[in-house]
């Protein structure tokens, strides 16, 4: 628009300038609306009004200013709140503006809410103003606030009984503490309205009563001749006094006769590991139907044959168990778990269904050869052979368990242990002597245990000519001993085999074994004593009883050896019942084998005439051993470090695990009672949360393995102080692939030993790094730790003069390395690796990453500083050029601001894209850092856009 006329006066120009400035200032929407960071609301289900604390009010600093009573800037909408926006998925609420000028708003439900479906709702809300001008340009949004809304419950549901009807049968003439229990539930979501506060028998004039828990009992002795069945109508009330929607029918049958039996016996008894003894019959009593009883005998059987090798025992290796039981050194495990150092059992099928118990299966076609050197060629007397065996009825052929025979040429058996026709036979041929007289050679035992398909523990103590057999801790003498000549002198080597016998003359196996074997051990030079044998066989679970003093003499108690059964005898029913109530189940393992153990109670009752007067049926149930919390074994420490080549080549070598830590934790769910305020009252609720607890237990194996090429014995090795190993009752075996430490001991002792493992390499010229892996386990591999990998780098030092012609080598780095300590740890290898003769790939990656990080930091600081200075210059320059008057002409040209509108439309498109991207984000991930960064970036963009718009307004003097 152009204004033609006389030259304006100075006062008119000043007035016009002031008006334009006021208009321009009023049109700029500078500030974002502001709301609270968090809102808490309450809404009652089936209602839509939400009570918020604090109220929903949005404030904006761009609100219009009132300059005088007669003048008001009313042509802009800046400072008014146009609306609120809710962010979240499937949010059943909407926000409405009540007053745009004050920013007051409310949140209300879109539809009816249901507390039973969802008790709480959480979402975010954002306010936005009306922007600039009539079109609402440059609209600004507030930060996102979090809204928590709790849905209060209404007592809309009535109690409902779990069953449509209830039945019970009682014997006449008795008063019961509880005949049966009815139970109702309420679907309301709140604690108050969902609880059943009382039950009521609606049927009048019946000899029964019901308590608040739903237990029905009779108030007088019932008579079969008077009433054979009672029909009761029962109702329930919740704590909001709502009655059950439908009453329930309860039928109680009266039986005329009494049947003797054990009462109060729960068929399922749950045992939680680590809780000690658990009473099996805490409320048990014997119903004798008022018969005169003179004596009672009861047998309680706990069936554990299906658990492990007959019951729950520690599943450590048999060699470790021998040490735990006090057996001295010299025990050799002939059936070890397959490993790098003992691999001759790899081909055998195993039965791993018994809690990592190492059991080997022989099907009549398989056998193994024991490598030379594992057992001495000639056993030094005395010696012991022990084995776990499960064997069923077999054929007429011999089935060999263990055999030492000629390796070539002949088929002579030097010694062997085999099964034949349910007999256990030990063959022991004497070596050549001066006298050629007959000597005992075969020892035969006829045993039912050999063919009963159950696990049994056999120990043979051999001190020629005497041989003693222990089966499950009990001693058995041979029923037959045959004699034979000693063997003739020969230089033929022998072959030790398991599961069959090697025929050296025909080079094949014969006399295959069919059954299961475990823990086959030979101990040369010493016999096993009875204490060690009992320890090896004793179960870790069984029955126990703590007799009360007042009844200790009235009832006789006898246990079997493995405490899987006990027998009670007494003549006083009350004392007998007290003893029964104190019988308990105990499992002393820290991590027992889970599963069912069946229980059976067999009872015999006698009357005055010493005859059985009443018959008590057997009571059967089971103990359910729950799954123990599995420990998580974690290995941690320094997993990457570097050492100088000199340290690798020293006699001490380098320590592989200097700061190793072994920690074991279990994760369990616990119930936590939390209090929530509802209408000013505390409402306790029980919540389940997962907690992690550190526990202590033993380890039985830690294996260090080389990652990559095997160890070259000519110039490298893994070493450890054997005196420290033996001091902690551990054993070590090593090979070209690593080192294995075995033995049952604490995690602390294993830590100390692993700290001592050293790696040596006395030819490091071509070595730049070496990697190792450490794994520890417990209970024969039942619980295994994480793989802890360690990488060690070799620092090669070089003379700077050797690289005089090499442009890539910088002497200053070499000098730094020569004066720096070589005891590096972690990944801080940037300086040291500059001096490596040939840097490794890891070194190059680390140097490049560190350099890139430094470059990005410097670039970021520079860009921030430059952006700040540019913004300040643009603002100053914009103020100077905002209005330019040309005094040489009277024509005033106002620029239509086409460019400004184009830019303004592009800004709107950018805002829309930004809103769409924000709507797609996760609404819960709102941080103050993100809000601050977005405000800073938005401020810089607004300043730059404002200065550019001001520079586009100029006076046109071309037509003057």
Buried (B, 14 or more C-beta within 10 A) or exposed (E): EEEEEEEBEEEEEEEEEEEBEEEBEBBBBBBBBBBBEEBEBBBBBEBBEBEBEEEBBBBBEBBBEEEEEEEEBEEBBBBBBBBBBBBBEEBBBBBEBEEBEBBBBBBEBEEEBBBBEEBEBEBBBBBBBBBBBEEBBBBBBBBBBBBEBBBBBBBBBBBBBEEEEBEBEBBBBEEBEEBBBBBBBBEBBBBBBBBBBBBEBEBEEBBBEBEEEBBBBBEEEBEBEEEEEBEBBBBBBBBBEBEBEEBBBBBBEBEEEBEBBBEEBEEEBEBEBBEEBBBBBBEBBBBBEEEEBEBBBBBBBBBBBBBBBBBBBBBBBBBBBBBBBEBEEBBBBBBBBEBBBBEBBEEBEBEEEBBBBBBBBBEBEBBBBBEEEBBEEEBEEBBBBBBBBBBEEBEEBBBBBBBBBBBEEBEBBBBBBBBBBBBBBBBBBBEEEEEEEEBBBBBBBEBEBBBBEBBBBBBBBBEEEEBBBBBBBEEBEBEEBEEBEBBEEEEEEBBBBBBBBBBBEEEEBBBBBBBBBBBBBBBBBBBBBEEBBBBBBBBBBBBBBEBEEEBEEBBEBEBEBBBBBBBBBBEBBEBBBBBBBBBBBBBBBBBBBBBEBBBBBBBEBBBEEEEEBBEBEEBEBBBBBEEBBEBBBBBEBBBBBBBBBEBBBBEEBBBBBBEBEBBBBBEEEEEEEEEEEBEEEEEEEEEEEEEEEEBEBBBBBBBBBBEEEEBEEEBBBBBBEEEBBEEBBBBBBBBBBBBBBBBBBBBEBBBBBBBBBBBBBEEBEEBBBBBBBBBBBBBBBBBBBEEBBBBBBBBBBBEBEEBEEEEEBBEEBBEBBEEEEBEBEEBEBBEBBBBBBEBBEBBEEBBEEEEEEEEEEEEEEEEEEEEEEBBEEBBEEBEEBBBEEBEEBBBBBEEEEEEBEEBBEEBBEEBEEEBEEBEEEEBEEBEEEEBEEBEEEBEBEBBBBBBBBBBBBBBBBEEE
